[in-house]
Amino acid sequence: MAPADAKQLVDEGNALMRLGRHEAALAKYQGALKLFPGHPGVLNNCAVVLEKLNRLEEAFASYEQVRRAAPKHPGILNNCGVVLNKLNRLDAALEHFDRALALKPDYAEAFNNRGNVLLKLHRAPDALESYERALALRPDHPDTLHNRATAFQQMKRYDEAVVSLARALELAPDLWEARERLFHNRMNCCDWTDHDAASDAIIADIERGRITCNPFLFLGIARSPASQMKCAKTYAASLYSGTANPPVNSRREDGRIHVAYVSADFRQHAVAHLTASLFEDHDREHFEVTGISLGPDDQSAVRRRLQGAFDRFIDARTKSDSEVASLMRQLQIDIAVDLNGYTEGHRTPIFARRVAPIQVSHLGYSGTMGAPFIDYIIADDRLIPAALETNYSERVVRLPDCFMPCDRDRPGPGDKPSRSAVGLPDDAFVFCAFSSSFKLRPDMFGLWMRLLKNIDGSVLWLREENARATANLRREAEGHGVAPERLIFAPHVAIELHLSRHQQADLFLDTFPYGAHTTANDALWAGLPVVTLCGDTFASRVGASLLHAVGLPELIATSHSQYEALALELARTPSLLGNLRERLGRQHSESPLFDATRFTRHLEQAYRMMHARHQSGASPHALDVE
C-alpha cells in the first residue's frame, strides 16, 4: 500500500475520533502503524485515543515511543506526565512536567498539570504557585482558575477560592464542576448570598439531567433522597462505564472470610478515630482483615495504631487504580469495604474494576453511590427505613443498633475546664453547634437566632474555621437582631480538650439537612444532649440513628417548628435538661452506641450473611441483622 493509504487511514481515524467512536478510530490508527511502524505522529494519535479509552498503560507506552523519537519535545513530555498522573505515578509525572518546563519555560499547560499532581501529593502551596505561573501566562483559562480554587480550598482560603471560581464561570458558564464548587466554598465561608436560588438551580439541573454534580457536594443541597440518588447515578455513569467481572469467592482451608477495608483516611481523621476498635476487635478465628491505605502517612499516633490493628496493612497510595485492583484480586478478598464513597481522596475506579465478589459502602459517605458495582450499604432501620430504601442503588444492610462504630479508647471528657478558660460567660445558657461551617444553612441559623432572642443571656458556641465565616455569621446575627458578641467561636484544640470542653455547653444543636456525624457522636460521648431534626436523606438522619442507639429518642424532631420548640423547652426547664444529662452519663458505659465489641459482632454477622448468600449463588438482597 502507498503512503497515501496510510494518510487516509489516519484521516478516517481522526474523523472517528471527532465522532467519539474511539475503538473504531484506534483500529484505523493501528492499521496505519502497520504500514509505517514507529511513526511518531500515528503513535501519538494511538496514545491519545488509548487515553480516552482509559487504557492508560498502553497509552503511556505509546507516548514513550514518541518521546524516545523526540526526547526534547515538551508537548510529548507533558502528555506523558498527564497519563502518569492518571496512573497515580505522581513522582514520575512531576519529573516529566519539570523536564517539559525546562525546555519551554512559558508552557502554561505544563504548569497547570504540574499543579494537579502537587495537589494529589498534598502540597497545596506548591500547587498554588504552579497555577499562578500558568495564569500569569494564560490569565483567562477556566480550567486553571478552577484548579487554583481547589488549592485555595485545601488551604482553607475559601474566599479566594470563591473569587477564582466566579471568574472561571464568567469565562465558561457550562463548567458545572466550578458551579457546584463555588456553592460549596460559599458555604465554607457562610456566604449565603442567593443561597436558595443557587441551590434550587442546581437541584433543577440535576432533576432535568442537564449537569453532573459531585454527589458529596450535593448532600448539603438536596433534601430529597430521590434527587440525591439521581445525582449519584448520573455521576457514576459519567465516570465509570461498564464493570469488570467479579472474582470468584475463595474457599479458604481455614474457613475464614477475608475482609479488606479501603480508605484514604487512615490518618488523623474522623473515620480513623471511629474505626480503630472495629479493626482491633475482629474475630481472627473467623475473619482475616486487611487495610488498604490510599492516603498520606501523617506519622500520627492513630496511623500507627491502625497499622497494628490489621492482619495486613498496605500503603497503596503510589499505586495506580489498576495496580491496586490487581493486588486486591491477588489477595483473594471476599468482601471489600469502601470507607470513602465520594469523599475527598476517594479512588472509586478501584471498585469499578470489581476487586472482590462482594463490595460494600460504609461510614465515610452519607448516601448512595448510585453505582452498579457496590452491592451493599451498611445502615440501620432509623438511618434507612424500608420506606426509603428504593432511593439507594445498593442493598441495605441494617444493623440492630447503629451504623456508626465507636472507638472505646477515645479520650474521655477528662477534667472539666472552666468556662472562662474556653471563652464562655459564666452565667449564660450555652447552645453549642460544632459542625463544619459548610453544613450551616440560613434557615437553621435563623431558627438558632430566635432561640437566642427567646433565652435571655444565652450564647451560641460555634467552631472557628475561617475569618470570613466568622465575620459573615456575626453580620447575619446582627441582621436577625442578635448582638454579634453572643456568637462565640471555639478554636481548634487537641481532641482531649475538645471533648472535655463540651461539658461547659448546655445543649448541642444539630444542623440540617446535612447533620452532624462524628461531631454529634463526640457530643454524646462527652455527655452533652443533642437535639436533631430528622429528614428523609441519609445525611439528615444520622443524628436520629445516634440518639436511638444512646437511648434518647425524645430529642429527635421531625419538623423545624418541633425542633425549635424542643430546644426552647429544654433551655427553659433546667430540671428536664439535667435529667437528660444524668441519663446520658448513666448510659454511657451501657449504651449500644459506645459498645465497640457489640458493634463488631453485629457487623461480622452482616458479613457472614452477605458471604453465605454469595456462596450459595444468590444475588445481593436487603439484610436485617438480628
PESULPE-V286826 format. One record per residue. N is the residue number from 1. NEAR is the number of other C-alpha atoms within 8 Angstrom. Layout:
n = {N/N}
near = {NEAR/NEAR}
//
This chain:
n = {1/2/3/4/5/6/7/8/9/10/11/12/13/14/15/16/17/18/19/20/21/22/23/24/25/26/27/28/29/30/31/32/33/34/35/36/37/38/39/40/41/42/43/44/45/46/47/48/49/50/51/52/53/54/55/56/57/58/59/60/61/62/63/64/65/66/67/68/69/70/71/72/73/74/75/76/77/78/79/80/81/82/83/84/85/86/87/88/89/90/91/92/93/94/95/96/97/98/99/100/101/102/103/104/105/106/107/108/109/110/111/112/113/114/115/116/117/118/119/120/121/122/123/124/125/126/127/128/129/130/131/132/133/134/135/136/137/138/139/140/141/142/143/144/145/146/147/148/149/150/151/152/153/154/155/156/157/158/159/160/161/162/163/164/165/166/167/168/169/170/171/172/173/174/175/176/177/178/179/180/181/182/183/184/185/186/187/188/189/190/191/192/193/194/195/196/197/198/199/200/201/202/203/204/205/206/207/208/209/210/211/212/213/214/215/216/217/218/219/220/221/222/223/224/225/226/227/228/229/230/231/232/233/234/235/236/237/238/239/240/241/242/243/244/245/246/247/248/249/250/251/252/253/254/255/256/257/258/259/260/261/262/263/264/265/266/267/268/269/270/271/272/273/274/275/276/277/278/279/280/281/282/283/284/285/286/287/288/289/290/291/292/293/294/295/296/297/298/299/300/301/302/303/304/305/306/307/308/309/310/311/312/313/314/315/316/317/318/319/320/321/322/323/324/325/326/327/328/329/330/331/332/333/334/335/336/337/338/339/340/341/342/343/344/345/346/347/348/349/350/351/352/353/354/355/356/357/358/359/360/361/362/363/364/365/366/367/368/369/370/371/372/373/374/375/376/377/378/379/380/381/382/383/384/385/386/387/388/389/390/391/392/393/394/395/396/397/398/399/400/401/402/403/404/405/406/407/408/409/410/411/412/413/414/415/416/417/418/419/420/421/422/423/424/425/426/427/428/429/430/431/432/433/434/435/436/437/438/439/440/441/442/443/444/445/446/447/448/449/450/451/452/453/454/455/456/457/458/459/460/461/462/463/464/465/466/467/468/469/470/471/472/473/474/475/476/477/478/479/480/481/482/483/484/485/486/487/488/489/490/491/492/493/494/495/496/497/498/499/500/501/502/503/504/505/506/507/508/509/510/511/512/513/514/515/516/517/518/519/520/521/522/523/524/525/526/527/528/529/530/531/532/533/534/535/536/537/538/539/540/541/542/543/544/545/546/547/548/549/550/551/552/553/554/555/556/557/558/559/560/561/562/563/564/565/566/567/568/569/570/571/572/573/574/575/576/577/578/579/580/581/582/583/584/585/586/587/588/589/590/591/592/593/594/595/596/597/598/599/600/601/602/603/604/605/606/607/608/609/610/611/612/613/614/615/616/617/618/619/620/621/622/623/624/625/626}
near = {5/5/7/6/9/14/9/8/12/12/8/10/14/9/9/12/11/7/6/6/9/11/8/9/15/12/9/12/15/9/10/14/13/7/9/8/6/8/8/9/7/12/15/11/9/13/14/9/14/13/11/8/9/6/9/12/7/9/15/12/9/12/14/9/11/13/12/7/7/8/6/7/10/11/7/11/13/13/9/13/15/10/13/13/11/9/11/11/12/12/6/9/16/12/9/12/15/9/10/17/13/7/9/8/7/6/11/11/7/12/14/13/12/14/15/10/13/13/11/8/7/6/9/12/8/9/16/12/9/12/15/9/10/16/13/7/9/8/7/8/10/11/7/11/15/12/12/14/13/9/14/14/11/8/8/7/10/12/10/9/16/12/8/12/15/9/10/17/13/7/9/8/8/5/9/10/9/11/10/13/10/12/10/10/14/14/14/12/15/14/9/9/4/6/7/6/7/9/11/8/8/9/11/8/10/14/9/6/8/7/7/12/12/12/11/9/11/12/13/10/9/11/11/8/12/7/12/14/15/11/14/14/11/11/13/12/9/8/6/9/7/4/10/7/6/8/9/6/10/7/5/7/5/4/7/10/12/12/13/13/12/13/13/11/12/14/13/11/8/7/11/14/12/12/11/13/13/14/11/8/9/11/6/7/5/8/11/10/14/13/11/12/14/14/11/7/8/7/7/9/6/12/14/9/9/12/9/8/9/12/8/8/11/8/8/9/9/9/10/10/11/8/8/11/13/9/8/11/11/7/6/10/16/14/15/14/12/13/13/17/12/11/9/5/8/10/8/8/8/12/12/10/11/15/15/16/13/12/16/13/16/13/11/10/12/8/11/12/15/14/11/8/9/13/12/12/13/13/13/15/10/9/12/13/9/6/6/9/9/6/9/12/11/13/12/14/14/13/16/10/10/14/12/8/13/13/13/8/5/6/8/9/14/9/5/9/9/7/10/8/7/9/8/9/7/6/4/9/11/12/13/12/12/8/12/9/12/12/13/13/12/7/6/10/9/9/9/8/11/8/11/13/8/7/11/6/7/11/12/12/14/12/13/9/9/9/6/9/13/12/8/11/9/11/9/8/13/10/7/8/6/11/7/9/6/9/11/11/9/10/7/7/6/6/7/10/10/10/15/14/12/12/12/10/13/11/13/14/10/14/15/11/12/10/14/11/8/8/9/13/9/9/14/11/11/12/12/15/12/13/14/14/17/12/9/10/11/11/11/14/15/12/16/14/13/13/13/11/12/13/8/10/8/5/10/13/13/9/8/8/6/9/14/10/8/11/11/11/8/10/11/7/8/8/6/8/10/8/8/10/11/8/8/14/8/8/10/11/7/8/11/11/13/14/12/14/9/8/13/12/9/12/9/9/9/12/9/9/9/10/12/8/11/12/8/6/6/7/6/10/6/7/10/8/10/5}
//
